Amino acid sequence: MAEMHDLLYRLKLADQSSTQLFEKQLGISLTRYQMLQFLLAEAPCSQAALQEKLAIDPAALTRHFKVLEAGGYVTRSRNPENQREVVVELTELARDRLLVHPPAHHLQVKTQMDQILSEQERNQLNDLLEKLVSGLEQMTL
C-alpha cells in the first residue's frame, strides 16, 4: 500500500502534467479555462461568486481576469444596484471560440483526455479527491 505522501506526490505530478498540457496544447491555463467554463454556465455573475465556486484567491482571480480581458474573452463592470460588486460576462468572441467554432486542435486534445479515464473512473476519482481535500481542510495542527 502506498504511503499518503507518495499519493500526494503523484497528485502533484498529475497536476503538473495537466497544467502543462493546457498551457502548451491549448494555450490557456487550466484555471482560466475553468473560469470560462463556469462563466459559460453562470454568466453574467458576480466576481465573488466565481471566486467562491472555484476557491481562487481574490488577487489571483483579478490577475486571471486581466489576462482574459486583454484577450477579449470577458468583460467586467460594476453592478449598478451595488457598486461594490463586480459583474463578469463572456464576450461574443469567447462564446464563439468555446462553443461555436472551437479550434480543431482543442477538440482533439479534449477527446484524447476524455479517453484516459472511463466515466466510472472519473466519478470515482472525483469522489476520492473531494474526500481528500475535505479531510485535509479539516485537519487540526
Backbone as JSON Lines, residues from 0, in Angstrom:
{"i":0,"aa":"M","n":[0.84,-1.18,0.0],"ca":[0.0,0.0,0.0],"c":[0.88,1.24,0.0]}
{"i":1,"aa":"A","n":[0.52,2.18,-0.85],"ca":[1.31,3.41,-0.96],"c":[1.1,4.29,0.27]}
{"i":2,"aa":"E","n":[2.15,4.94,0.67],"ca":[2.06,5.89,1.77],"c":[1.34,7.14,1.28]}
{"i":3,"aa":"M","n":[0.72,7.87,2.2],"ca":[-0.01,9.08,1.84],"c":[0.89,10.08,1.12]}
{"i":4,"aa":"H","n":[2.12,10.23,1.57],"ca":[3.0,11.21,0.92],"c":[3.3,10.81,-0.53]}
{"i":5,"aa":"D","n":[3.36,9.5,-0.81],"ca":[3.55,9.06,-2.19],"c":[2.33,9.41,-3.04]}
{"i":6,"aa":"L","n":[1.14,9.22,-2.47],"ca":[-0.08,9.56,-3.2],"c":[-0.16,11.06,-3.46]}
{"i":7,"aa":"L","n":[0.19,11.85,-2.46],"ca":[0.16,13.3,-2.64],"c":[1.18,13.74,-3.69]}
{"i":8,"aa":"Y","n":[2.33,13.08,-3.73],"ca":[3.33,13.42,-4.74],"c":[2.83,13.06,-6.14]}
{"i":9,"aa":"R","n":[2.17,11.91,-6.27],"ca":[1.6,11.53,-7.56],"c":[0.52,12.53,-8.0]}
{"i":10,"aa":"L","n":[-0.23,13.01,-7.03],"ca":[-1.24,14.03,-7.32],"c":[-0.57,15.31,-7.83]}
{"i":11,"aa":"K","n":[0.55,15.66,-7.22],"ca":[1.32,16.83,-7.67],"c":[1.81,16.63,-9.11]}
{"i":12,"aa":"L","n":[2.29,15.44,-9.43],"ca":[2.76,15.16,-10.79],"c":[1.61,15.22,-11.79]}
{"i":13,"aa":"A","n":[0.46,14.71,-11.4],"ca":[-0.72,14.77,-12.27],"c":[-1.12,16.23,-12.5]}
{"i":14,"aa":"D","n":[-1.03,17.04,-11.45],"ca":[-1.34,18.46,-11.57],"c":[-0.38,19.14,-12.53]}
{"i":15,"aa":"Q","n":[0.9,18.84,-12.41],"ca":[1.89,19.43,-13.31],"c":[1.64,19.03,-14.76]}
{"i":16,"aa":"S","n":[1.33,17.76,-14.98],"ca":[1.07,17.27,-16.34],"c":[-0.14,17.94,-16.95]}
{"i":17,"aa":"S","n":[-1.22,18.06,-16.18],"ca":[-2.42,18.68,-16.72],"c":[-2.21,20.18,-16.95]}
{"i":18,"aa":"T","n":[-1.48,20.82,-16.07],"ca":[-1.18,22.24,-16.24],"c":[-0.37,22.47,-17.5]}
{"i":19,"aa":"Q","n":[0.66,21.66,-17.7],"ca":[1.5,21.79,-18.89],"c":[0.7,21.5,-20.16]}
{"i":20,"aa":"L","n":[-0.17,20.5,-20.11],"ca":[-0.99,20.16,-21.27],"c":[-1.84,21.36,-21.68]}
{"i":21,"aa":"F","n":[-2.53,21.95,-20.73],"ca":[-3.4,23.08,-21.06],"c":[-2.6,24.25,-21.6]}
{"i":22,"aa":"E","n":[-1.5,24.57,-20.96],"ca":[-0.74,25.74,-21.38],"c":[-0.04,25.53,-22.72]}
{"i":23,"aa":"K","n":[0.51,24.35,-22.95],"ca":[1.23,24.09,-24.2],"c":[0.3,23.73,-25.35]}
{"i":24,"aa":"Q","n":[-0.67,22.88,-25.11],"ca":[-1.52,22.39,-26.2],"c":[-2.72,23.3,-26.47]}
{"i":25,"aa":"L","n":[-3.27,23.9,-25.43],"ca":[-4.47,24.72,-25.62],"c":[-4.2,26.21,-25.52]}
{"i":26,"aa":"G","n":[-3.02,26.57,-25.04],"ca":[-2.66,27.98,-24.99],"c":[-3.39,28.78,-23.92]}
{"i":27,"aa":"I","n":[-3.88,28.1,-22.91],"ca":[-4.58,28.77,-21.81],"c":[-4.33,27.98,-20.54]}
{"i":28,"aa":"S","n":[-4.28,28.69,-19.41],"ca":[-4.08,27.96,-18.16],"c":[-5.34,27.19,-17.81]}
{"i":29,"aa":"L","n":[-5.17,26.13,-17.07],"ca":[-6.3,25.31,-16.64],"c":[-7.26,26.14,-15.79]}
{"i":30,"aa":"T","n":[-6.73,27.01,-14.95],"ca":[-7.58,27.86,-14.11],"c":[-8.43,28.79,-14.97]}
{"i":31,"aa":"R","n":[-7.82,29.44,-15.95],"ca":[-8.58,30.35,-16.81],"c":[-9.61,29.58,-17.63]}
{"i":32,"aa":"Y","n":[-9.25,28.39,-18.07],"ca":[-10.19,27.57,-18.82],"c":[-11.4,27.22,-17.94]}
{"i":33,"aa":"Q","n":[-11.14,26.86,-16.69],"ca":[-12.24,26.52,-15.77],"c":[-13.09,27.75,-15.48]}
{"i":34,"aa":"M","n":[-12.47,28.91,-15.38],"ca":[-13.22,30.14,-15.19],"c":[-14.17,30.37,-16.36]}
{"i":35,"aa":"L","n":[-13.68,30.18,-17.58],"ca":[-14.51,30.36,-18.76],"c":[-15.65,29.36,-18.8]}
{"i":36,"aa":"Q","n":[-15.37,28.11,-18.42],"ca":[-16.41,27.09,-18.39],"c":[-17.5,27.45,-17.38]}
{"i":37,"aa":"F","n":[-17.09,27.95,-16.23],"ca":[-18.06,28.38,-15.21],"c":[-18.91,29.53,-15.76]}
{"i":38,"aa":"L","n":[-18.27,30.48,-16.43],"ca":[-18.99,31.62,-16.97],"c":[-19.94,31.21,-18.1]}
{"i":39,"aa":"L","n":[-19.57,30.18,-18.86],"ca":[-20.49,29.69,-19.89],"c":[-21.81,29.27,-19.28]}
{"i":40,"aa":"A","n":[-21.74,28.67,-18.11],"ca":[-22.95,28.17,-17.45],"c":[-23.65,29.23,-16.59]}
{"i":41,"aa":"E","n":[-22.89,30.16,-16.03],"ca":[-23.45,31.04,-15.0],"c":[-23.46,32.53,-15.34]}
{"i":42,"aa":"A","n":[-22.79,32.96,-16.4],"ca":[-22.68,34.39,-16.68],"c":[-24.01,34.97,-17.13]}
{"i":43,"aa":"P","n":[-24.26,36.22,-16.82],"ca":[-23.39,37.07,-16.0],"c":[-23.48,36.67,-14.53]}
{"i":44,"aa":"C","n":[-22.37,36.85,-13.86],"ca":[-22.34,36.54,-12.43],"c":[-21.35,37.47,-11.75]}
{"i":45,"aa":"S","n":[-21.42,37.49,-10.45],"ca":[-20.5,38.35,-9.7],"c":[-19.13,37.7,-9.64]}
{"i":46,"aa":"Q","n":[-18.13,38.54,-9.57],"ca":[-16.77,38.05,-9.44],"c":[-16.63,37.26,-8.15]}
{"i":47,"aa":"A","n":[-17.33,37.68,-7.11],"ca":[-17.28,36.98,-5.82],"c":[-17.85,35.57,-5.93]}
{"i":48,"aa":"A","n":[-18.9,35.39,-6.73],"ca":[-19.49,34.06,-6.9],"c":[-18.5,33.12,-7.56]}
{"i":49,"aa":"L","n":[-17.8,33.62,-8.56],"ca":[-16.8,32.8,-9.24],"c":[-15.65,32.48,-8.29]}
{"i":50,"aa":"Q","n":[-15.24,33.45,-7.53],"ca":[-14.16,33.24,-6.56],"c":[-14.54,32.16,-5.56]}
{"i":51,"aa":"E","n":[-15.76,32.21,-5.07],"ca":[-16.21,31.22,-4.09],"c":[-16.31,29.83,-4.7]}
{"i":52,"aa":"K","n":[-16.89,29.74,-5.88],"ca":[-17.1,28.44,-6.53],"c":[-15.77,27.76,-6.86]}
{"i":53,"aa":"L","n":[-14.81,28.52,-7.36],"ca":[-13.54,27.93,-7.79],"c":[-12.44,28.01,-6.73]}
{"i":54,"aa":"A","n":[-12.74,28.61,-5.59],"ca":[-11.79,28.72,-4.48],"c":[-10.46,29.33,-4.93]}
{"i":55,"aa":"I","n":[-10.57,30.51,-5.53],"ca":[-9.39,31.21,-6.03],"c":[-9.19,32.46,-5.18]}
{"i":56,"aa":"D","n":[-7.95,32.73,-4.82],"ca":[-7.58,33.92,-4.07],"c":[-8.04,35.17,-4.86]}
{"i":57,"aa":"P","n":[-8.6,36.18,-4.18],"ca":[-9.09,37.37,-4.89],"c":[-8.05,38.06,-5.76]}
{"i":58,"aa":"A","n":[-6.82,38.19,-5.27],"ca":[-5.78,38.84,-6.06],"c":[-5.43,38.01,-7.29]}
{"i":59,"aa":"A","n":[-5.35,36.7,-7.14],"ca":[-5.07,35.83,-8.28],"c":[-6.21,35.88,-9.28]}
{"i":60,"aa":"L","n":[-7.44,35.91,-8.79],"ca":[-8.6,35.99,-9.67],"c":[-8.55,37.27,-10.51]}
{"i":61,"aa":"T","n":[-8.2,38.37,-9.88],"ca":[-8.08,39.63,-10.61],"c":[-7.02,39.54,-11.7]}
{"i":62,"aa":"R","n":[-5.89,38.92,-11.4],"ca":[-4.84,38.75,-12.41],"c":[-5.34,37.91,-13.57]}
{"i":63,"aa":"H","n":[-6.05,36.82,-13.28],"ca":[-6.6,35.97,-14.34],"c":[-7.59,36.77,-15.2]}
{"i":64,"aa":"F","n":[-8.44,37.56,-14.56],"ca":[-9.41,38.35,-15.32],"c":[-8.73,39.38,-16.21]}
{"i":65,"aa":"K","n":[-7.65,39.96,-15.73],"ca":[-6.93,40.94,-16.56],"c":[-6.42,40.28,-17.84]}
{"i":66,"aa":"V","n":[-5.91,39.07,-17.73],"ca":[-5.43,38.34,-18.9],"c":[-6.6,38.0,-19.83]}
{"i":67,"aa":"L","n":[-7.7,37.53,-19.26],"ca":[-8.87,37.18,-20.06],"c":[-9.49,38.42,-20.72]}
{"i":68,"aa":"E","n":[-9.48,39.54,-20.02],"ca":[-9.97,40.79,-20.61],"c":[-9.08,41.23,-21.77]}
{"i":69,"aa":"A","n":[-7.77,41.17,-21.55],"ca":[-6.83,41.56,-22.61],"c":[-6.99,40.68,-23.85]}
{"i":70,"aa":"G","n":[-7.36,39.42,-23.66],"ca":[-7.57,38.51,-24.77],"c":[-8.95,38.65,-25.41]}
{"i":71,"aa":"G","n":[-9.79,39.49,-24.81],"ca":[-11.12,39.71,-25.36],"c":[-12.15,38.67,-24.97]}
{"i":72,"aa":"Y","n":[-11.89,37.91,-23.91],"ca":[-12.78,36.82,-23.51],"c":[-13.86,37.23,-22.51]}
{"i":73,"aa":"V","n":[-13.57,38.2,-21.65],"ca":[-14.53,38.61,-20.64],"c":[-14.59,40.13,-20.54]}
{"i":74,"aa":"T","n":[-15.69,40.6,-19.99],"ca":[-15.82,42.0,-19.6],"c":[-16.25,42.03,-18.15]}
{"i":75,"aa":"R","n":[-15.79,43.04,-17.45],"ca":[-16.19,43.23,-16.05],"c":[-16.75,44.64,-15.9]}
{"i":76,"aa":"S","n":[-17.78,44.75,-15.1],"ca":[-18.38,46.06,-14.85],"c":[-18.97,46.07,-13.45]}
{"i":77,"aa":"R","n":[-19.17,47.26,-12.93],"ca":[-19.79,47.41,-11.61],"c":[-21.28,47.14,-11.73]}
{"i":78,"aa":"N","n":[-21.82,46.48,-10.73],"ca":[-23.26,46.24,-10.66],"c":[-23.92,47.58,-10.35]}
{"i":79,"aa":"P","n":[-24.84,48.04,-11.21],"ca":[-25.46,49.35,-10.97],"c":[-26.28,49.38,-9.68]}
{"i":80,"aa":"E","n":[-26.73,48.24,-9.21],"ca":[-27.5,48.19,-7.98],"c":[-26.64,48.07,-6.73]}
{"i":81,"aa":"N","n":[-25.37,47.67,-6.91],"ca":[-24.44,47.52,-5.79],"c":[-23.04,47.8,-6.34]}
{"i":82,"aa":"Q","n":[-22.59,49.02,-6.21],"ca":[-21.33,49.46,-6.81],"c":[-20.1,48.7,-6.3]}
{"i":83,"aa":"R","n":[-20.23,48.02,-5.17],"ca":[-19.1,47.24,-4.65],"c":[-18.95,45.91,-5.37]}
{"i":84,"aa":"E","n":[-19.98,45.49,-6.08],"ca":[-19.97,44.18,-6.74],"c":[-19.53,44.32,-8.2]}
{"i":85,"aa":"V","n":[-18.65,43.41,-8.61],"ca":[-18.18,43.37,-9.99],"c":[-18.88,42.23,-10.7]}
{"i":86,"aa":"V","n":[-19.5,42.54,-11.83],"ca":[-20.22,41.55,-12.63],"c":[-19.35,41.16,-13.82]}
{"i":87,"aa":"V","n":[-19.26,39.86,-14.06],"ca":[-18.42,39.34,-15.14],"c":[-19.3,38.71,-16.2]}
{"i":88,"aa":"E","n":[-18.97,38.98,-17.46],"ca":[-19.7,38.39,-18.58],"c":[-18.7,37.91,-19.63]}
{"i":89,"aa":"L","n":[-19.1,36.88,-20.36],"ca":[-18.31,36.41,-21.5],"c":[-18.6,37.3,-22.7]}
{"i":90,"aa":"T","n":[-17.59,37.48,-23.53],"ca":[-17.79,38.22,-24.77],"c":[-18.28,37.28,-25.86]}
{"i":91,"aa":"E","n":[-18.73,37.85,-26.95],"ca":[-19.14,37.03,-28.09],"c":[-17.95,36.25,-28.65]}
{"i":92,"aa":"L","n":[-16.76,36.86,-28.59],"ca":[-15.54,36.17,-29.04],"c":[-15.34,34.89,-28.23]}
{"i":93,"aa":"A","n":[-15.5,34.98,-26.91],"ca":[-15.33,33.8,-26.05],"c":[-16.35,32.73,-26.38]}
{"i":94,"aa":"R","n":[-17.6,33.13,-26.52],"ca":[-18.65,32.16,-26.86],"c":[-18.36,31.49,-28.2]}
{"i":95,"aa":"D","n":[-17.89,32.28,-29.15],"ca":[-17.59,31.73,-30.46],"c":[-16.45,30.71,-30.37]}
{"i":96,"aa":"R","n":[-15.39,31.05,-29.66],"ca":[-14.22,30.16,-29.57],"c":[-14.46,28.95,-28.68]}
{"i":97,"aa":"L","n":[-15.38,29.06,-27.73],"ca":[-15.65,27.95,-26.83],"c":[-16.78,27.05,-27.32]}
{"i":98,"aa":"L","n":[-17.77,27.63,-27.99],"ca":[-18.97,26.86,-28.35],"c":[-19.18,26.7,-29.86]}
{"i":99,"aa":"V","n":[-19.11,27.79,-30.58],"ca":[-19.5,27.78,-31.99],"c":[-18.38,27.27,-32.89]}
{"i":100,"aa":"H","n":[-17.19,27.84,-32.76],"ca":[-16.06,27.47,-33.62],"c":[-14.81,27.17,-32.8]}
{"i":101,"aa":"P","n":[-14.85,26.16,-31.93],"ca":[-13.64,25.85,-31.18],"c":[-12.57,25.32,-32.14]}
{"i":102,"aa":"P","n":[-11.31,25.66,-31.89],"ca":[-10.25,25.15,-32.76],"c":[-10.23,23.62,-32.79]}
{"i":103,"aa":"A","n":[-10.01,23.06,-33.97],"ca":[-10.0,21.6,-34.14],"c":[-8.98,20.96,-33.21]}
{"i":104,"aa":"H","n":[-7.84,21.6,-33.03],"ca":[-6.79,21.07,-32.16],"c":[-7.3,20.95,-30.72]}
{"i":105,"aa":"H","n":[-8.09,21.92,-30.26],"ca":[-8.64,21.88,-28.91],"c":[-9.6,20.7,-28.76]}
{"i":106,"aa":"L","n":[-10.43,20.49,-29.77],"ca":[-11.37,19.37,-29.72],"c":[-10.64,18.03,-29.69]}
{"i":107,"aa":"Q","n":[-9.55,17.95,-30.45],"ca":[-8.76,16.71,-30.48],"c":[-8.13,16.43,-29.11]}
{"i":108,"aa":"V","n":[-7.58,17.46,-28.48],"ca":[-6.97,17.29,-27.16],"c":[-8.04,16.87,-26.14]}
{"i":109,"aa":"K","n":[-9.21,17.51,-26.19],"ca":[-10.28,17.16,-25.25],"c":[-10.74,15.72,-25.46]}
{"i":110,"aa":"T","n":[-10.84,15.29,-26.7],"ca":[-11.24,13.91,-27.0],"c":[-10.23,12.94,-26.43]}
{"i":111,"aa":"Q","n":[-8.96,13.22,-26.59],"ca":[-7.92,12.34,-26.06],"c":[-7.96,12.32,-24.53]}
{"i":112,"aa":"M","n":[-8.2,13.46,-23.91],"ca":[-8.28,13.5,-22.45],"c":[-9.46,12.68,-21.94]}
{"i":113,"aa":"D","n":[-10.59,12.77,-22.65],"ca":[-11.78,12.02,-22.24],"c":[-11.58,10.52,-22.31]}
{"i":114,"aa":"Q","n":[-10.62,10.07,-23.1],"ca":[-10.38,8.64,-23.26],"c":[-9.45,8.06,-22.21]}
{"i":115,"aa":"I","n":[-8.85,8.9,-21.39],"ca":[-7.91,8.42,-20.38],"c":[-8.62,7.63,-19.29]}
{"i":116,"aa":"L","n":[-9.72,8.16,-18.81],"ca":[-10.49,7.51,-17.75],"c":[-11.92,7.28,-18.23]}
{"i":117,"aa":"S","n":[-12.49,6.17,-17.8],"ca":[-13.9,5.92,-18.1],"c":[-14.75,6.86,-17.26]}
{"i":118,"aa":"E","n":[-16.03,6.95,-17.56],"ca":[-16.93,7.8,-16.78],"c":[-16.96,7.34,-15.32]}
{"i":119,"aa":"Q","n":[-16.99,6.04,-15.12],"ca":[-16.99,5.5,-13.75],"c":[-15.69,5.87,-13.03]}
{"i":120,"aa":"E","n":[-14.56,5.77,-13.71],"ca":[-13.28,6.13,-13.1],"c":[-13.22,7.63,-12.79]}
{"i":121,"aa":"R","n":[-13.74,8.46,-13.68],"ca":[-13.77,9.91,-13.42],"c":[-14.62,10.21,-12.19]}
{"i":122,"aa":"N","n":[-15.77,9.57,-12.09],"ca":[-16.64,9.78,-10.93],"c":[-15.96,9.32,-9.64]}
{"i":123,"aa":"Q","n":[-15.32,8.17,-9.71],"ca":[-14.63,7.63,-8.55],"c":[-13.47,8.55,-8.13]}
{"i":124,"aa":"L","n":[-12.69,9.0,-9.11],"ca":[-11.58,9.91,-8.81],"c":[-12.09,11.21,-8.22]}
{"i":125,"aa":"N","n":[-13.17,11.74,-8.77],"ca":[-13.77,12.96,-8.25],"c":[-14.18,12.79,-6.79]}
{"i":126,"aa":"D","n":[-14.83,11.69,-6.48],"ca":[-15.25,11.41,-5.1],"c":[-14.05,11.32,-4.17]}
{"i":127,"aa":"L","n":[-13.0,10.63,-4.62],"ca":[-11.82,10.47,-3.78],"c":[-11.1,11.8,-3.56]}
{"i":128,"aa":"L","n":[-11.01,12.61,-4.62],"ca":[-10.36,13.92,-4.47],"c":[-11.15,14.83,-3.54]}
{"i":129,"aa":"E","n":[-12.48,14.79,-3.65],"ca":[-13.31,15.57,-2.73],"c":[-13.08,15.12,-1.29]}
{"i":130,"aa":"K","n":[-13.01,13.82,-1.08],"ca":[-12.77,13.28,0.27],"c":[-11.4,13.71,0.78]}
{"i":131,"aa":"L","n":[-10.39,13.65,-0.07],"ca":[-9.04,14.03,0.31],"c":[-8.97,15.5,0.68]}
{"i":132,"aa":"V","n":[-9.51,16.36,-0.17],"ca":[-9.48,17.79,0.1],"c":[-10.24,18.12,1.37]}
{"i":133,"aa":"S","n":[-11.41,17.53,1.52],"ca":[-12.2,17.78,2.74],"c":[-11.43,17.33,3.98]}
{"i":134,"aa":"G","n":[-10.83,16.17,3.91],"ca":[-10.06,15.66,5.06],"c":[-8.88,16.54,5.39]}
{"i":135,"aa":"L","n":[-8.17,17.0,4.36],"ca":[-7.02,17.86,4.59],"c":[-7.45,19.21,5.19]}
{"i":136,"aa":"E","n":[-8.58,19.73,4.72],"ca":[-9.07,21.01,5.24],"c":[-9.53,20.9,6.69]}
{"i":137,"aa":"Q","n":[-9.95,19.7,7.1],"ca":[-10.45,19.53,8.46],"c":[-9.38,19.14,9.45]}
{"i":138,"aa":"M","n":[-8.18,18.93,8.96],"ca":[-7.1,18.53,9.87],"c":[-6.78,19.68,10.82]}
{"i":139,"aa":"T","n":[-6.53,19.32,12.07],"ca":[-6.11,20.31,13.06],"c":[-4.63,20.08,13.35]}
{"i":140,"aa":"L","n":[-3.95,21.15,13.51],"ca":[-2.5,21.05,13.76],"c":[-2.18,21.26,15.2]}
